[in-house]
């Protein structure tokens, strides 16, 4: 199995938390649309001492399945419409897990 973890920071705005909650909701719905996506969890950072605003953790059977998810139109729509307009920074790690 492949664990895909992404951390993001977003631009400050009056509706930042609402936008992050929308991103969370839409990303978590992708398990219903993309069969290769086995699990998806996302959350907003509650620790103000840390630099990241948002984290997502997802699970795939292979790097090939992860690539399918990355290019899937439903995922790309979320990235383009919701994430890209407010994203400042992103970090990602993919690793083999049991």
LUMSEBA-44296 format. One record per residue: residue in one letter; x, y, z of N, C-alpha, C in turn; residue number from 1. Coordinates in nm, 2 decimals. Layout:
+----+--------+--------+--------+--------+--------+--------+--------+--------+--------+-----+
! aa !    n.X !    n.Y !    n.Z !   ca.X !   ca.Y !   ca.Z !    c.X !    c.Y !    c.Z !   i !
+----+--------+--------+--------+--------+--------+--------+--------+--------+--------+-----+
!  A !      X !      Y !      Z !      X !      Y !      Z !      X !      Y !      Z ! NUM !
...
+----+--------+--------+--------+--------+--------+--------+--------+--------+--------+-----+
END
This chain:
+----+--------+--------+--------+--------+--------+--------+--------+--------+--------+-----+
! aa !    n.X !    n.Y !    n.Z !   ca.X !   ca.Y !   ca.Z !    c.X !    c.Y !    c.Z !   i !
+----+--------+--------+--------+--------+--------+--------+--------+--------+--------+-----+
!  X !   0.08 !  -0.12 !   0.00 !   0.00 !   0.00 !   0.00 !   0.09 !   0.12 !   0.00 !   1 !
!  X !   0.04 !   0.23 !  -0.06 !   0.11 !   0.36 !  -0.06 !   0.03 !   0.46 !   0.02 !   2 !
!  X !   0.09 !   0.53 !   0.11 !   0.03 !   0.64 !   0.19 !   0.08 !   0.77 !   0.12 !   3 !
!  X !  -0.02 !   0.85 !   0.09 !   0.01 !   0.98 !   0.03 !  -0.03 !   1.09 !   0.13 !   4 !
!  X !   0.06 !   1.17 !   0.17 !   0.04 !   1.27 !   0.27 !   0.07 !   1.41 !   0.21 !   5 !
!  X !  -0.02 !   1.50 !   0.22 !   0.00 !   1.64 !   0.17 !  -0.03 !   1.74 !   0.28 !   6 !
!  X !   0.06 !   1.84 !   0.29 !   0.04 !   1.95 !   0.38 !   0.03 !   2.08 !   0.30 !   7 !
!  X !  -0.06 !   2.17 !   0.34 !  -0.07 !   2.29 !   0.26 !  -0.09 !   2.41 !   0.35 !   8 !
!  X !  -0.05 !   2.53 !   0.31 !  -0.08 !   2.65 !   0.37 !  -0.16 !   2.73 !   0.27 !   9 !
!  X !  -0.25 !   2.82 !   0.32 !  -0.34 !   2.90 !   0.23 !  -0.33 !   3.04 !   0.27 !  10 !
!  X !  -0.37 !   3.12 !   0.17 !  -0.37 !   3.27 !   0.19 !  -0.47 !   3.31 !   0.30 !  11 !
!  X !  -0.43 !   3.41 !   0.38 !  -0.52 !   3.46 !   0.48 !  -0.64 !   3.53 !   0.41 !  12 !
!  X !  -0.76 !   3.50 !   0.47 !  -0.88 !   3.57 !   0.42 !  -0.99 !   3.55 !   0.53 !  13 !
!  X !  -1.09 !   3.64 !   0.52 !  -1.20 !   3.63 !   0.62 !  -1.27 !   3.49 !   0.62 !  14 !
!  X !  -1.27 !   3.43 !   0.50 !  -1.34 !   3.30 !   0.48 !  -1.25 !   3.18 !   0.47 !  15 !
!  X !  -1.12 !   3.20 !   0.51 !  -1.02 !   3.09 !   0.50 !  -1.07 !   2.96 !   0.55 !  16 !
!  X !  -1.12 !   2.96 !   0.68 !  -1.17 !   2.84 !   0.74 !  -1.28 !   2.77 !   0.66 !  17 !
!  X !  -1.37 !   2.85 !   0.61 !  -1.48 !   2.80 !   0.53 !  -1.43 !   2.73 !   0.40 !  18 !
!  X !  -1.34 !   2.80 !   0.34 !  -1.28 !   2.75 !   0.22 !  -1.21 !   2.62 !   0.24 !  19 !
!  X !  -1.13 !   2.61 !   0.36 !  -1.06 !   2.48 !   0.39 !  -1.16 !   2.37 !   0.42 !  20 !
!  X !  -1.27 !   2.40 !   0.49 !  -1.37 !   2.30 !   0.51 !  -1.44 !   2.25 !   0.38 !  21 !
!  X !  -1.45 !   2.34 !   0.29 !  -1.51 !   2.30 !   0.16 !  -1.41 !   2.21 !   0.09 !  22 !
!  X !  -1.28 !   2.24 !   0.09 !  -1.18 !   2.16 !   0.03 !  -1.18 !   2.02 !   0.10 !  23 !
!  X !  -1.19 !   2.01 !   0.23 !  -1.19 !   1.89 !   0.30 !  -1.31 !   1.80 !   0.26 !  24 !
!  X !  -1.43 !   1.86 !   0.26 !  -1.55 !   1.79 !   0.22 !  -1.54 !   1.74 !   0.08 !  25 !
!  X !  -1.49 !   1.82 !  -0.02 !  -1.48 !   1.77 !  -0.16 !  -1.38 !   1.67 !  -0.18 !  26 !
!  X !  -1.26 !   1.68 !  -0.11 !  -1.16 !   1.57 !  -0.12 !  -1.21 !   1.44 !  -0.07 !  27 !
!  X !  -1.27 !   1.45 !   0.05 !  -1.32 !   1.32 !   0.11 !  -1.43 !   1.25 !   0.03 !  28 !
!  X !  -1.50 !   1.33 !  -0.05 !  -1.60 !   1.27 !  -0.14 !  -1.54 !   1.19 !  -0.26 !  29 !
!  X !  -1.41 !   1.21 !  -0.28 !  -1.35 !   1.15 !  -0.40 !  -1.34 !   0.99 !  -0.38 !  30 !
!  X !  -1.35 !   0.94 !  -0.26 !  -1.35 !   0.80 !  -0.24 !  -1.48 !   0.73 !  -0.31 !  31 !
!  X !  -1.58 !   0.81 !  -0.33 !  -1.70 !   0.76 !  -0.40 !  -1.69 !   0.77 !  -0.55 !  32 !
!  X !  -1.59 !   0.84 !  -0.60 !  -1.58 !   0.86 !  -0.74 !  -1.45 !   0.79 !  -0.81 !  33 !
!  X !  -1.35 !   0.78 !  -0.73 !  -1.22 !   0.72 !  -0.78 !  -1.20 !   0.59 !  -0.71 !  34 !
!  X !  -1.22 !   0.48 !  -0.78 !  -1.20 !   0.35 !  -0.72 !  -1.06 !   0.32 !  -0.67 !  35 !
!  X !  -0.96 !   0.38 !  -0.73 !  -0.82 !   0.35 !  -0.69 !  -0.79 !   0.42 !  -0.55 !  36 !
!  X !  -0.87 !   0.51 !  -0.51 !  -0.85 !   0.59 !  -0.38 !  -0.92 !   0.50 !  -0.27 !  37 !
!  X !  -0.84 !   0.44 !  -0.19 !  -0.90 !   0.34 !  -0.09 !  -0.94 !   0.42 !   0.03 !  38 !
!  X !  -0.87 !   0.52 !   0.07 !  -0.91 !   0.60 !   0.19 !  -0.87 !   0.74 !   0.17 !  39 !
!  X !  -0.94 !   0.84 !   0.23 !  -0.90 !   0.98 !   0.23 !  -0.95 !   1.04 !   0.36 !  40 !
!  X !  -0.85 !   1.10 !   0.42 !  -0.88 !   1.18 !   0.54 !  -0.82 !   1.32 !   0.53 !  41 !
!  X !  -0.89 !   1.42 !   0.56 !  -0.83 !   1.56 !   0.56 !  -0.87 !   1.63 !   0.68 !  42 !
!  X !  -0.79 !   1.73 !   0.72 !  -0.82 !   1.81 !   0.84 !  -0.75 !   1.94 !   0.84 !  43 !
!  X !  -0.81 !   2.03 !   0.92 !  -0.76 !   2.16 !   0.94 !  -0.67 !   2.16 !   1.06 !  44 !
!  X !  -0.56 !   2.23 !   1.06 !  -0.47 !   2.23 !   1.17 !  -0.53 !   2.31 !   1.29 !  45 !
!  X !  -0.52 !   2.25 !   1.41 !  -0.57 !   2.32 !   1.53 !  -0.46 !   2.37 !   1.62 !  46 !
!  X !  -0.33 !   2.35 !   1.57 !  -0.22 !   2.39 !   1.65 !  -0.16 !   2.52 !   1.59 !  47 !
!  X !  -0.18 !   2.63 !   1.64 !  -0.13 !   2.76 !   1.59 !   0.02 !   2.77 !   1.59 !  48 !
!  X !   0.09 !   2.69 !   1.66 !   0.24 !   2.69 !   1.66 !   0.30 !   2.63 !   1.54 !  49 !
!  X !   0.22 !   2.56 !   1.46 !   0.27 !   2.49 !   1.34 !   0.24 !   2.58 !   1.21 !  50 !
!  X !   0.32 !   2.56 !   1.11 !   0.31 !   2.64 !   0.99 !   0.20 !   2.59 !   0.89 !  51 !
!  X !   0.16 !   2.47 !   0.89 !   0.07 !   2.42 !   0.79 !  -0.07 !   2.44 !   0.84 !  52 !
!  X !  -0.16 !   2.47 !   0.74 !  -0.30 !   2.49 !   0.77 !  -0.39 !   2.37 !   0.75 !  53 !
!  X !  -0.34 !   2.28 !   0.67 !  -0.43 !   2.17 !   0.62 !  -0.35 !   2.05 !   0.59 !  54 !
!  X !  -0.40 !   1.93 !   0.62 !  -0.34 !   1.80 !   0.59 !  -0.43 !   1.71 !   0.53 !  55 !
!  X !  -0.38 !   1.63 !   0.44 !  -0.46 !   1.52 !   0.38 !  -0.38 !   1.39 !   0.38 !  56 !
!  X !  -0.45 !   1.28 !   0.41 !  -0.38 !   1.15 !   0.41 !  -0.47 !   1.06 !   0.33 !  57 !
!  X !  -0.41 !   0.99 !   0.23 !  -0.49 !   0.90 !   0.14 !  -0.41 !   0.77 !   0.12 !  58 !
!  X !  -0.48 !   0.67 !   0.08 !  -0.42 !   0.54 !   0.07 !  -0.45 !   0.48 !  -0.07 !  59 !
!  X !  -0.35 !   0.42 !  -0.13 !  -0.36 !   0.35 !  -0.26 !  -0.29 !   0.22 !  -0.26 !  60 !
!  X !  -0.33 !   0.13 !  -0.35 !  -0.26 !   0.00 !  -0.36 !  -0.13 !   0.01 !  -0.42 !  61 !
!  X !  -0.11 !   0.11 !  -0.51 !   0.02 !   0.12 !  -0.58 !   0.04 !   0.27 !  -0.63 !  62 !
!  X !   0.17 !   0.29 !  -0.67 !   0.20 !   0.43 !  -0.72 !   0.12 !   0.45 !  -0.85 !  63 !
!  X !   0.09 !   0.35 !  -0.92 !   0.01 !   0.36 !  -1.04 !  -0.13 !   0.41 !  -1.01 !  64 !
!  X !  -0.19 !   0.35 !  -0.90 !  -0.32 !   0.40 !  -0.86 !  -0.32 !   0.54 !  -0.81 !  65 !
!  X !  -0.21 !   0.58 !  -0.74 !  -0.19 !   0.72 !  -0.70 !  -0.19 !   0.81 !  -0.82 !  66 !
!  X !  -0.12 !   0.77 !  -0.93 !  -0.11 !   0.85 !  -1.05 !  -0.25 !   0.87 !  -1.11 !  67 !
!  X !  -0.33 !   0.76 !  -1.11 !  -0.46 !   0.77 !  -1.16 !  -0.54 !   0.88 !  -1.09 !  68 !
!  X !  -0.53 !   0.87 !  -0.95 !  -0.60 !   0.97 !  -0.87 !  -0.56 !   1.11 !  -0.90 !  69 !
!  X !  -0.43 !   1.13 !  -0.91 !  -0.37 !   1.27 !  -0.93 !  -0.43 !   1.33 !  -1.06 !  70 !
!  X !  -0.44 !   1.25 !  -1.17 !  -0.49 !   1.29 !  -1.30 !  -0.64 !   1.29 !  -1.31 !  71 !
!  X !  -0.71 !   1.23 !  -1.22 !  -0.85 !   1.21 !  -1.24 !  -0.92 !   1.34 !  -1.25 !  72 !
!  X !  -1.02 !   1.36 !  -1.34 !  -1.08 !   1.49 !  -1.36 !  -1.15 !   1.54 !  -1.23 !  73 !
!  X !  -1.21 !   1.46 !  -1.15 !  -1.27 !   1.50 !  -1.03 !  -1.17 !   1.56 !  -0.93 !  74 !
!  X !  -1.05 !   1.50 !  -0.92 !  -0.95 !   1.55 !  -0.84 !  -0.89 !   1.68 !  -0.89 !  75 !
!  X !  -0.87 !   1.69 !  -1.02 !  -0.82 !   1.80 !  -1.09 !  -0.91 !   1.92 !  -1.08 !  76 !
!  X !  -1.04 !   1.90 !  -1.08 !  -1.14 !   2.01 !  -1.06 !  -1.12 !   2.07 !  -0.92 !  77 !
!  X !  -1.11 !   1.99 !  -0.82 !  -1.09 !   2.05 !  -0.68 !  -0.96 !   2.12 !  -0.67 !  78 !
!  X !  -0.85 !   2.07 !  -0.73 !  -0.72 !   2.14 !  -0.73 !  -0.74 !   2.28 !  -0.80 !  79 !
!  X !  -0.79 !   2.28 !  -0.92 !  -0.80 !   2.40 !  -1.00 !  -0.90 !   2.50 !  -0.94 !  80 !
!  X !  -1.02 !   2.46 !  -0.90 !  -1.12 !   2.55 !  -0.86 !  -1.11 !   2.59 !  -0.71 !  81 !
!  X !  -1.07 !   2.50 !  -0.62 !  -1.07 !   2.53 !  -0.48 !  -0.93 !   2.55 !  -0.42 !  82 !
!  X !  -0.83 !   2.47 !  -0.45 !  -0.70 !   2.47 !  -0.39 !  -0.61 !   2.58 !  -0.45 !  83 !
!  X !  -0.59 !   2.57 !  -0.58 !  -0.49 !   2.66 !  -0.65 !  -0.52 !   2.81 !  -0.62 !  84 !
!  X !  -0.64 !   2.85 !  -0.62 !  -0.66 !   3.00 !  -0.60 !  -0.62 !   3.05 !  -0.46 !  85 !
!  X !  -0.61 !   2.96 !  -0.36 !  -0.57 !   3.01 !  -0.23 !  -0.44 !   2.95 !  -0.17 !  86 !
!  X !  -0.38 !   2.86 !  -0.25 !  -0.26 !   2.78 !  -0.19 !  -0.14 !   2.87 !  -0.20 !  87 !
!  X !  -0.07 !   2.87 !  -0.08 !   0.06 !   2.94 !  -0.07 !   0.18 !   2.84 !  -0.09 !  88 !
!  X !   0.16 !   2.73 !  -0.02 !   0.27 !   2.63 !  -0.01 !   0.21 !   2.49 !   0.00 !  89 !
!  X !   0.30 !   2.39 !  -0.04 !   0.25 !   2.25 !  -0.04 !   0.38 !   2.16 !  -0.01 !  90 !
!  X !   0.36 !   2.06 !   0.07 !   0.46 !   1.96 !   0.09 !   0.39 !   1.82 !   0.07 !  91 !
!  X !   0.46 !   1.73 !   0.02 !   0.40 !   1.60 !   0.00 !   0.51 !   1.49 !   0.02 !  92 !
!  X !   0.46 !   1.37 !   0.07 !   0.54 !   1.25 !   0.09 !   0.45 !   1.13 !   0.05 !  93 !
!  X !   0.51 !   1.04 !  -0.02 !   0.45 !   0.91 !  -0.05 !   0.54 !   0.80 !   0.00 !  94 !
!  X !   0.48 !   0.71 !   0.07 !   0.57 !   0.60 !   0.12 !   0.49 !   0.47 !   0.12 !  95 !
!  X !   0.57 !   0.36 !   0.12 !   0.52 !   0.23 !   0.13 !   0.48 !   0.20 !   0.27 !  96 !
!  X !   0.36 !   0.14 !   0.29 !   0.31 !   0.10 !   0.42 !   0.24 !  -0.03 !   0.41 !  97 !
!  X !   0.22 !  -0.09 !   0.53 !   0.16 !  -0.23 !   0.53 !   0.01 !  -0.21 !   0.54 !  98 !
+----+--------+--------+--------+--------+--------+--------+--------+--------+--------+-----+
END
